[in-house]
Amino acid sequence: MSDMNKRNLVYFENPSMRGLYDCMEEWQRDNNRRLLSISVQQDGGNYCCIALTNPTEVVITGADGKRHADVTPDGSLRVTGDVGIMGTVGPIPGLPAGRR
């Protein structure tokens, strides 16, 4: 898992709400990432925000942690486990070719 996905908390603060918005907008533009959820509170003379970012990578696993799902090069979804491939589903409709 990439470092970008290991940390999803971001903190912003600014003396004005407009300044806070500008900081957050700049961060999104510079990091090419979206914010999933935010909480804004006043703290002293500042507006403070704790935000969660969207994950860039999602790992699908069974409850036992041993079975995983991934997308094959042809766009099929497959489930793997301790003994190799356990099952395959056909191509996923609407999945862009670059994501296959």
N, CA and C atoms as a LAMMPS dump frame, in Angstrom:
ITEM: TIMESTEP
0
ITEM: NUMBER OF ATOMS
300
ITEM: BOX BOUNDS ff ff ff
-5.0000000000000000e+02 5.0000000000000000e+02
-5.0000000000000000e+02 5.0000000000000000e+02
-5.0000000000000000e+02 5.0000000000000000e+02
ITEM: ATOMS id mol type element x y z
1 1 1 N 0.846 -1.164 0
2 1 2 C 0 0 0
3 1 3 C 0.899 1.237 0
4 2 1 N 0.569 2.206 -0.828
5 2 2 C 1.409 3.393 -0.95
6 2 3 C 1.318 4.265 0.302
7 3 1 N 2.355 5.09 0.53
8 3 2 C 2.356 6.006 1.666
9 3 3 C 1.166 6.95 1.606
10 4 1 N 0.744 7.326 0.376
11 4 2 C -0.374 8.234 0.204
12 4 3 C -1.645 7.648 0.824
13 5 1 N -1.727 6.342 0.855
14 5 2 C -2.922 5.692 1.365
15 5 3 C -2.841 5.374 2.849
16 6 1 N -1.672 5.451 3.435
17 6 2 C -1.512 5.104 4.845
18 6 3 C -1.947 6.237 5.763
19 7 1 N -1.964 7.445 5.278
20 7 2 C -2.34 8.607 6.076
21 7 3 C -3.503 9.303 5.384
22 8 1 N -4.623 9.435 6.085
23 8 2 C -5.751 10.095 5.448
24 8 3 C -6.321 11.232 6.296
25 9 1 N -5.582 11.698 7.289
26 9 2 C -5.982 12.853 8.087
27 9 3 C -5.178 14.074 7.657
28 10 1 N -5.865 15.199 7.514
29 10 2 C -5.206 16.453 7.15
30 10 3 C -5.747 17.541 8.073
31 11 1 N -4.883 18.454 8.504
32 11 2 C -5.28 19.548 9.399
33 11 3 C -5.012 20.88 8.723
34 12 1 N -5.983 21.779 8.789
35 12 2 C -5.844 23.125 8.241
36 12 3 C -6.277 24.119 9.318
37 13 1 N -5.675 25.323 9.3
38 13 2 C -6.175 26.395 10.156
39 13 3 C -5.863 27.737 9.522
40 14 1 N -6.73 28.714 9.816
41 14 2 C -6.573 30.051 9.263
42 14 3 C -7.429 31.003 10.097
43 15 1 N -7.011 32.281 10.207
44 15 2 C -7.805 33.229 10.991
45 15 3 C -9.175 33.557 10.38
46 16 1 N -9.371 33.306 9.084
47 16 2 C -10.673 33.581 8.475
48 16 3 C -11.218 32.328 7.79
49 17 1 N -12.521 32.265 7.698
50 17 2 C -13.156 31.136 7.017
51 17 3 C -12.754 31.123 5.548
52 18 1 N -12.694 32.291 4.924
53 18 2 C -12.286 32.378 3.515
54 18 3 C -10.847 31.885 3.349
55 19 1 N -9.976 32.264 4.283
56 19 2 C -8.592 31.804 4.233
57 19 3 C -8.488 30.297 4.402
58 20 1 N -9.325 29.746 5.276
59 20 2 C -9.357 28.29 5.475
60 20 3 C -9.775 27.599 4.186
61 21 1 N -10.818 28.123 3.562
62 21 2 C -11.272 27.568 2.287
63 21 3 C -10.141 27.612 1.254
64 22 1 N -9.468 28.748 1.147
65 22 2 C -8.375 28.887 0.17
66 22 3 C -7.255 27.88 0.446
67 23 1 N -6.914 27.662 1.739
68 23 2 C -5.882 26.672 2.101
69 23 3 C -6.29 25.272 1.652
70 24 1 N -7.559 24.939 1.918
71 24 2 C -8.045 23.605 1.569
72 24 3 C -8.107 23.417 0.058
73 25 1 N -8.558 24.433 -0.649
74 25 2 C -8.626 24.381 -2.114
75 25 3 C -7.224 24.224 -2.711
76 26 1 N -6.269 24.971 -2.177
77 26 2 C -4.881 24.879 -2.652
78 26 3 C -4.313 23.476 -2.389
79 27 1 N -4.585 22.931 -1.204
80 27 2 C -4.097 21.586 -0.881
81 27 3 C -4.648 20.564 -1.876
82 28 1 N -5.951 20.651 -2.161
83 28 2 C -6.559 19.703 -3.113
84 28 3 C -5.92 19.827 -4.493
85 29 1 N -5.715 21.058 -4.931
86 29 2 C -5.114 21.29 -6.245
87 29 3 C -3.67 20.762 -6.277
88 30 1 N -2.887 21.083 -5.241
89 30 2 C -1.476 20.665 -5.199
90 30 3 C -1.313 19.149 -5.078
91 31 1 N -2.221 18.49 -4.362
92 31 2 C -2.103 17.058 -4.112
93 31 3 C -2.965 16.204 -5.029
94 32 1 N -3.775 16.852 -5.847
95 32 2 C -4.657 16.151 -6.786
96 32 3 C -5.489 15.082 -6.053
97 33 1 N -6.022 15.465 -4.897
98 33 2 C -6.833 14.558 -4.076
99 33 3 C -8.06 15.293 -3.582
100 34 1 N -9.102 14.536 -3.292
101 34 2 C -10.341 15.107 -2.764
102 34 3 C -10.424 14.864 -1.267
103 35 1 N -11.242 15.678 -0.619
104 35 2 C -11.505 15.493 0.805
105 35 3 C -12.829 14.758 0.943
106 36 1 N -12.819 13.694 1.696
107 36 2 C -14.004 12.855 1.882
108 36 3 C -14.943 13.448 2.929
109 37 1 N -14.38 13.961 4.009
110 37 2 C -15.18 14.466 5.114
111 37 3 C -14.391 15.553 5.829
112 38 1 N -15.088 16.606 6.28
113 38 2 C -14.4 17.671 7.012
114 38 3 C -15.192 18.053 8.256
115 39 1 N -14.482 18.577 9.253
116 39 2 C -15.094 19.143 10.444
117 39 3 C -14.391 20.464 10.721
118 40 1 N -15.164 21.552 10.75
119 40 2 C -14.609 22.886 10.973
120 40 3 C -15.11 23.397 12.323
121 41 1 N -14.188 23.893 13.137
122 41 2 C -14.51 24.458 14.445
123 41 3 C -13.666 25.71 14.646
124 42 1 N -14.135 26.608 15.487
125 42 2 C -13.319 27.752 15.875
126 42 3 C -12.487 27.362 17.084
127 43 1 N -11.219 27.758 17.063
128 43 2 C -10.31 27.504 18.177
129 43 3 C -9.546 28.791 18.415
130 44 1 N -9.87 29.48 19.494
131 44 2 C -9.259 30.79 19.725
132 44 3 C -9.656 31.725 18.597
133 45 1 N -8.681 32.322 17.956
134 45 2 C -8.955 33.24 16.858
135 45 3 C -8.872 32.595 15.489
136 46 1 N -8.81 31.259 15.427
137 46 2 C -8.657 30.577 14.139
138 46 3 C -9.85 29.683 13.824
139 47 1 N -10.036 29.469 12.54
140 47 2 C -10.934 28.422 12.06
141 47 3 C -10.056 27.218 11.779
142 48 1 N -10.396 26.082 12.365
143 48 2 C -9.589 24.869 12.247
144 48 3 C -10.409 23.774 11.575
145 49 1 N -9.741 22.963 10.783
146 49 2 C -10.425 21.897 10.063
147 49 3 C -9.605 20.621 10.159
148 50 1 N -10.271 19.546 10.53
149 50 2 C -9.689 18.215 10.417
150 50 3 C -10.443 17.546 9.292
151 51 1 N -9.712 17.026 8.324
152 51 2 C -10.334 16.444 7.137
153 51 3 C -9.823 15.029 6.907
154 52 1 N -10.693 14.198 6.338
155 52 2 C -10.315 12.863 5.875
156 52 3 C -10.239 12.9 4.364
157 53 1 N -9.18 12.325 3.828
158 53 2 C -9.031 12.278 2.376
159 53 3 C -9.619 10.985 1.831
160 54 1 N -9.942 11.004 0.553
161 54 2 C -10.399 9.793 -0.126
162 54 3 C -9.229 8.851 -0.304
163 55 1 N -9.419 7.571 -0.075
164 55 2 C -8.334 6.632 -0.351
165 55 3 C -8.099 6.533 -1.855
166 56 1 N -6.856 6.322 -2.232
167 56 2 C -6.538 6.156 -3.645
168 56 3 C -6.51 4.68 -4.013
169 57 1 N -6.521 3.836 -3.028
170 57 2 C -6.417 2.4 -3.242
171 57 3 C -7.292 1.702 -2.204
172 58 1 N -8.072 0.761 -2.622
173 58 2 C -8.936 0.031 -1.709
174 58 3 C -8.59 -1.45 -1.799
175 59 1 N -8.41 -2.09 -0.67
176 59 2 C -8.121 -3.516 -0.634
177 59 3 C -9.382 -4.222 -0.148
178 60 1 N -9.889 -5.138 -0.961
179 60 2 C -11.068 -5.911 -0.595
180 60 3 C -10.584 -7.264 -0.1
181 61 1 N -11 -7.619 1.108
182 61 2 C -10.55 -8.877 1.684
183 61 3 C -11.696 -9.558 2.423
184 62 1 N -11.597 -10.866 2.57
185 62 2 C -12.579 -11.607 3.354
186 62 3 C -12.361 -11.343 4.828
187 63 1 N -13.323 -11.758 5.646
188 63 2 C -13.234 -11.538 7.093
189 63 3 C -11.999 -12.197 7.692
190 64 1 N -11.548 -13.297 7.083
191 64 2 C -10.368 -13.994 7.604
192 64 3 C -9.054 -13.339 7.177
193 65 1 N -9.136 -12.352 6.283
194 65 2 C -7.937 -11.658 5.816
195 65 3 C -7.116 -12.443 4.814
196 66 1 N -7.564 -13.638 4.432
197 66 2 C -6.787 -14.495 3.535
198 66 3 C -7.267 -14.434 2.095
199 67 1 N -8.537 -14.101 1.892
200 67 2 C -9.064 -14.014 0.536
201 67 3 C -9.099 -12.555 0.109
202 68 1 N -8.653 -12.275 -1.098
203 68 2 C -8.607 -10.908 -1.622
204 68 3 C -9.278 -10.863 -2.987
205 69 1 N -9.753 -9.686 -3.357
206 69 2 C -10.322 -9.479 -4.688
207 69 3 C -9.431 -8.501 -5.434
208 70 1 N -9.248 -8.737 -6.712
209 70 2 C -8.516 -7.786 -7.539
210 70 3 C -9.077 -7.821 -8.952
211 71 1 N -8.633 -6.885 -9.772
212 71 2 C -9.088 -6.792 -11.153
213 71 3 C -7.965 -7.295 -12.047
214 72 1 N -8.305 -8.243 -12.92
215 72 2 C -7.316 -8.814 -13.84
216 72 3 C -7.057 -7.843 -14.988
217 73 1 N -5.982 -8.062 -15.759
218 73 2 C -5.687 -7.181 -16.887
219 73 3 C -6.829 -7.079 -17.907
220 74 1 N -7.661 -8.116 -18.015
221 74 2 C -8.772 -8.039 -18.979
222 74 3 C -10.023 -7.413 -18.375
223 75 1 N -9.943 -6.94 -17.129
224 75 2 C -11.068 -6.261 -16.504
225 75 3 C -11.979 -7.158 -15.706
226 76 1 N -11.604 -8.41 -15.492
227 76 2 C -12.414 -9.323 -14.686
228 76 3 C -12.064 -9.159 -13.213
229 77 1 N -13.05 -9.384 -12.372
230 77 2 C -12.831 -9.367 -10.937
231 77 3 C -12.567 -10.793 -10.498
232 78 1 N -11.472 -11.019 -9.762
233 78 2 C -11.193 -12.382 -9.301
234 78 3 C -10.933 -12.365 -7.81
235 79 1 N -11.181 -13.497 -7.198
236 79 2 C -10.944 -13.673 -5.767
237 79 3 C -9.819 -14.674 -5.628
238 80 1 N -8.83 -14.326 -4.837
239 80 2 C -7.688 -15.209 -4.628
240 80 3 C -7.627 -15.598 -3.154
241 81 1 N -6.961 -16.69 -2.885
242 81 2 C -6.818 -17.157 -1.504
243 81 3 C -5.497 -17.877 -1.341
244 82 1 N -5.387 -18.662 -0.294
245 82 2 C -4.152 -19.383 0.024
246 82 3 C -3.739 -20.352 -1.083
247 83 1 N -4.703 -20.876 -1.842
248 83 2 C -4.387 -21.89 -2.835
249 83 3 C -4.499 -21.363 -4.26
250 84 1 N -4.364 -20.048 -4.447
251 84 2 C -4.422 -19.479 -5.787
252 84 3 C -5.792 -18.9 -6.085
253 85 1 N -6.127 -18.859 -7.363
254 85 2 C -7.38 -18.235 -7.78
255 85 3 C -8.547 -19.1 -7.356
256 86 1 N -9.536 -18.482 -6.712
257 86 2 C -10.703 -19.207 -6.232
258 86 3 C -11.907 -19.003 -7.14
259 87 1 N -11.965 -17.904 -7.858
260 87 2 C -13.101 -17.648 -8.733
261 87 3 C -12.874 -16.393 -9.534
262 88 1 N -13.539 -16.289 -10.671
263 88 2 C -13.399 -15.122 -11.531
264 88 3 C -14.771 -14.702 -12.014
265 89 1 N -15 -13.407 -12.049
266 89 2 C -16.219 -12.823 -12.592
267 89 3 C -15.814 -12.12 -13.872
268 90 1 N -16.688 -12.071 -14.858
269 90 2 C -16.372 -11.452 -16.148
270 90 3 C -15.995 -9.989 -16.036
271 91 1 N -15.695 -9.356 -17.186
272 91 2 C -15.293 -7.945 -17.193
273 91 3 C -16.326 -7.07 -16.477
274 92 1 N -15.841 -6.038 -15.81
275 92 2 C -16.702 -5.136 -15.068
276 92 3 C -17.173 -4.035 -16.014
277 93 1 N -18.489 -3.933 -16.249
278 93 2 C -18.996 -2.897 -17.156
279 93 3 C -18.631 -1.503 -16.672
280 94 1 N -18.228 -0.656 -17.608
281 94 2 C -17.934 0.726 -17.282
282 94 3 C -16.554 0.964 -16.707
283 95 1 N -15.76 -0.083 -16.477
284 95 2 C -14.404 0.098 -15.956
285 95 3 C -13.528 0.619 -17.089
286 96 1 N -12.966 1.823 -16.939
287 96 2 C -12.134 2.381 -18.011
288 96 3 C -10.972 1.462 -18.354
289 97 1 N -10.626 1.421 -19.646
290 97 2 C -9.551 0.534 -20.11
291 97 3 C -8.256 0.746 -19.358
292 98 1 N -7.928 1.986 -19.003
293 98 2 C -6.696 2.273 -18.278
294 98 3 C -6.69 1.707 -16.874
295 99 1 N -7.858 1.344 -16.336
296 99 2 C -7.97 0.808 -14.979
297 99 3 C -8.04 -0.711 -14.982
298 100 1 N -7.97 -1.323 -16.159
299 100 2 C -8.093 -2.788 -16.249
300 100 3 C -6.762 -3.452 -16.059
